[in-house]
Amino acid sequence: MPRAHITPSGFKLGGWCHSQRGKRKVGELSTERIVALDALGFFWDPYREDFDKGLEELAGYIHAHGDARVPTVHTTPTGFKLGAWCSNRRQVRKVGKLSAERIAALDALGFVWDARQAGSDRAGARASAPGKEGQKTREIFWPRR
């Protein structure tokens, strides 16, 4: 939930959730409150929720397209901006802030870490793919930048 989320009644729910996470982190949230929020399915780590959703959407993309070379502008049928999510994972890894656990999870799906290389590979494969009557096609799809 975005931190700026406000309910129809005007309650700043996103800020409240953020506050509960912060209080728990520093040991200021009571056990009773933690148990009650757990019972509601409260997400203590919203980044984990986003990562898990991204993995789920990436797996669906791979199933539909046969690879993990997601175009940067791709949005899934559910409205998830998978292309942007993939790009963000590459950037987070590049600056050394993506955990080994998350790198392994992405690697297990065949995640493409170098989007430029993947685009070049795809364009080359399409350029050399057999066309009509065994001839090579001239159609080349260059990666977007």
C-alpha positions in Angstrom: 0.0 0.0 0.0 1.4 3.4 -0.9 2.4 5.5 2.1 0.2 8.3 0.8 -2.9 6.1 0.7 -6.0 7.7 2.3 -9.2 5.8 2.8 -12.6 7.2 1.5 -13.3 8.3 5.1 -10.1 10.4 5.2 -7.9 8.1 7.3 -4.3 8.1 6.3 -4.0 4.4 6.2 -0.7 4.3 4.3 1.0 6.5 6.9 -0.5 4.5 9.7 0.9 1.2 8.3 4.3 2.8 7.8 4.2 3.9 11.4 3.3 0.4 12.7 6.2 -1.1 10.8 8.6 1.5 12.2 7.3 0.9 15.8 7.8 -2.8 15.4 11.3 -2.4 14.1 12.4 -0.4 17.1 10.5 -2.6 19.6 7.8 -0.1 20.4 4.8 -2.1 19.2 3.0 -4.3 21.6 2.8 -8.1 21.1 -1.0 -7.8 21.1 -0.9 -5.4 18.3 1.6 -7.5 16.3 -0.6 -10.6 16.8 -3.7 -8.7 15.7 -2.0 -7.3 12.6 -0.6 -10.7 11.8 -4.1 -12.2 12.0 -5.2 -9.6 9.4 -2.4 -10.6 7.0 -0.5 -7.4 7.6 2.6 -7.0 5.4 5.5 -6.1 7.6 7.8 -5.8 4.6 6.1 -4.1 1.7 9.2 -4.5 -0.4 8.9 -8.3 0.0 5.2 -8.1 -1.2 6.3 -6.1 -4.3 9.2 -8.5 -5.0 6.9 -11.6 -4.7 4.3 -10.0 -6.9 7.0 -9.2 -9.5 8.3 -12.8 -9.4 4.8 -14.1 -9.9 4.2 -11.7 -12.8 7.6 -12.6 -14.3 6.8 -16.3 -14.2 3.5 -15.6 -16.0 5.3 -13.6 -18.6 7.8 -16.5 -19.1 5.0 -19.0 -19.4 3.3 -16.8 -22.1 6.4 -15.7 -24.0 8.9 -18.4 -23.5 11.7 -16.2 -22.1 12.4 -13.6 -19.4 13.3 -10.8 -21.9 10.6 -8.3 -20.7 10.4 -5.1 -22.7 10.8 -2.1 -20.4 7.4 -0.7 -21.2 5.5 -4.0 -20.6 2.5 -3.9 -18.4 0.8 -7.2 -17.5 -2.9 -7.8 -18.0 -3.3 -7.2 -14.2 -1.8 -3.7 -14.6 1.5 -4.6 -13.1 4.4 -2.6 -14.7 6.6 -5.7 -15.1 9.1 -4.0 -17.5 9.7 -1.2 -15.0 9.9 -3.7 -12.2 12.6 -5.7 -14.1 14.5 -2.6 -14.9 14.5 -1.6 -11.2 15.8 -5.0 -10.1 18.7 -4.6 -12.5 19.5 -1.1 -11.0 19.2 -2.3 -7.4 21.6 -5.2 -8.2 24.0 -2.9 -10.0 24.4 -0.7 -6.8 24.8 -3.8 -4.7 21.5 -3.6 -2.8 19.7 -6.7 -4.1 20.1 -9.6 -1.7 21.7 -12.9 -2.7 18.3 -14.6 -2.0 16.5 -12.3 -4.5 19.2 -12.7 -7.1 19.0 -16.5 -6.8 15.2 -16.3 -7.1 15.5 -14.3 -10.3 18.3 -16.4 -11.7 16.1 -19.5 -11.1 13.5 -18.0 -13.5 16.2 -17.2 -16.1 16.1 -13.4 -15.5 18.0 -11.4 -18.0 20.4 -9.1 -16.2 21.8 -7.4 -19.3 18.7 -6.1 -21.1 20.8 -4.6 -24.0 22.5 -7.9 -24.7 19.1 -9.7 -24.5 17.6 -7.3 -27.0 20.6 -7.8 -29.3 20.3 -11.6 -29.0 16.6 -11.4 -29.8 17.1 -9.1 -32.8 19.8 -11.3 -34.1 17.8 -14.4 -33.7 14.9 -12.9 -35.6 17.1 -11.6 -38.3 18.6 -15.0 -38.9 15.4 -17.0 -38.5 14.2 -18.9 -41.6 11.6 -17.0 -43.6 9.4 -18.2 -46.4 10.8 -21.1 -48.4 13.8 -21.4 -46.1 15.2 -17.9 -46.9 16.4 -15.6 -44.2 14.1 -12.8 -43.3 15.4 -9.2 -43.3 13.1 -8.0 -40.5 15.1 -6.9 -37.5 13.6 -5.8 -34.2 16.0 -3.5 -32.4 15.8 -3.2 -28.7 14.2 -0.1 -27.3 16.4 2.2 -25.3 
